[in-house]
Amino acid sequence: MAKVERFAFHVPSLEELAGVLQKGLKENFADAQVSVVDCPDLTKEPFNFPAKDGEIF
C-alpha cells in the first residue's frame, strides 16, 4: 500500500491575495487596482451566461 503524506498549506484570505496581486501589478503597470467584491449575477447583462453557478448546461 502506498504511503500517504499530509501537509498543511497556507490558505491566504481574499484580502491578502488582493494585496499580493496589487503589488505585482504595480511593479509591471503604470495603473493597476485590485479589490475584493461580491460576484455579480453572470446570467444577467452584460455577461448573459446560460446557467447559474453549479448548474450543468
C-alpha positions in Angstrom: 0.0 0.0 0.0 1.3 3.5 -0.8 2.2 5.8 2.0 0.1 8.9 2.2 1.7 12.1 3.5 -0.4 15.1 4.6 0.8 18.7 4.5 -0.7 21.9 5.9 -0.8 24.6 3.3 -1.3 28.3 3.9 -4.6 29.4 2.5 -4.5 33.2 2.1 -7.5 35.4 2.8 -9.0 37.2 -0.2 -7.6 40.5 1.2 -4.1 39.0 1.4 -4.4 37.7 -2.1 -5.6 41.1 -3.4 -2.6 42.7 -1.7 -0.1 40.4 -3.4 -1.8 40.8 -6.8 -1.8 44.6 -6.3 1.9 44.7 -5.6 2.8 42.5 -8.5 0.6 44.5 -10.9 2.0 47.9 -9.8 5.5 46.6 -10.5 4.6 46.0 -14.1 1.9 48.5 -15.0 1.6 52.3 -14.5 -2.0 52.0 -13.2 -3.5 48.9 -11.5 -6.2 48.4 -8.9 -7.3 45.2 -7.2 -10.3 44.8 -4.9 -12.4 42.0 -3.5 -16.1 42.4 -4.3 -19.2 40.1 -4.4 -19.5 38.2 -7.6 -22.2 39.7 -10.0 -25.0 37.6 -11.3 -23.3 36.3 -14.5 -26.6 35.3 -16.1 -27.6 39.0 -16.5 -26.3 41.7 -18.8 -23.5 42.2 -19.9 -22.4 38.5 -19.4 -25.6 36.5 -20.2 -24.1 33.2 -19.2 -26.6 30.4 -19.9 -26.5 28.8 -16.4 -26.1 29.8 -12.8 -23.1 28.7 -10.6 -23.3 24.9 -10.1 -25.8 24.2 -12.8 -24.9 21.9 -15.7 -25.6 23.1 -19.2 
